[in-house]
Amino acid sequence: MRFADIAVNLGDPMFQGVYHCRPKHTADLPAVLQRAKDTGVDRILITGTSLAESKTALELAKQHGLHSTAGCHPTSTSEIDVDADGVEAYFAKLEALVKENAGVERRIISIGEIGLDYDRLHFAPKETQLKHLPRLLLLSKTFGLPLFLHSRHPDAHIDLVAALRSVGWDSTWPGGVVHSFTGSAEEMRQLVDMGLYIGINGCSLKTPENLDVIKIIPLDRLLLETDAPWCGPTSTHASFAHIHKGLNVVDKVKPEKFVEGKGVKGRNEPAEVSVIAHIVASVRGVKVEDLASAVWDNTTRLFYPSA
């Protein structure tokens, strides 16, 4: 089987051995990526969450033969207003980054992570997020790249749908995915009816209600991700019942007891997208091979249409 992980935060300090600003072990990113490759993860999309992080994501993509997104996460939108050179300059820098590196060969293949997050308004007020969202969305149309969207909170879903419609979203756009989806069945259906894909990771599998939604996502609209180093499935999640004993793809130790060749407890890795595939297949009652094949095709159709 081959897998694609459409959401990995490879620029996170955890992959440099730093946890909560404290170094715990040597950087092990090459080993993390090798484990992913050994597990059949052939495509990884590195998430850009701000102007600086989008540049970091791009550099990592170039170094490791991967791909990245470019955008400004809703909780980072406050940085747009305080940019030393002004709002127009911020967007000019972001647009230049995309223009110079758009496409499979130059490595930026999606606009994101952008959207709305009403669960963490202490990072960026609702008004700030809404003010900048239309212009961020339109980068997709300008550069012909699919959207990598964030939506957290039922009211954020309503406003995100409204924002998409306000900028003219329709079937002529390059498409997009709402990643790390945790919404209701009704929200999922609305997004799918708009032509969007649904990205599933461990955070999408926490509750019985989440699993009920997983069962009814149209197979041709399903994408898989880890959102590493975050969002791994845990023993407190409803999905835990679907993790069989032989599904441990990364042996892990505590950060302070790190050894070369091992993963780290509490740190999710792209290799573990295969675990998400097995869970989703089990929840849906299908063969994981069939699910993985369909999701690979979906990923190719959205992010690698020329492949």
Beta strands, then each sheet from edge to edge (+ up, - down):
strand 1: 3-8
strand 2: 18-19
strand 3: 22-23
strand 4: 41-46
strand 5: 67-70
strand 6: 108-117
strand 7: 147-152
strand 8: 176-178
strand 9: 197-200
strand 10: 222-224
strand 11: 252-253
strand 12: 263-264
sheet 1: 1+ 4+ 5+ 6+ 7+ 8+ 9+ 10+
sheet 2: 2+ 3-
sheet 3: 11+ 12+
end
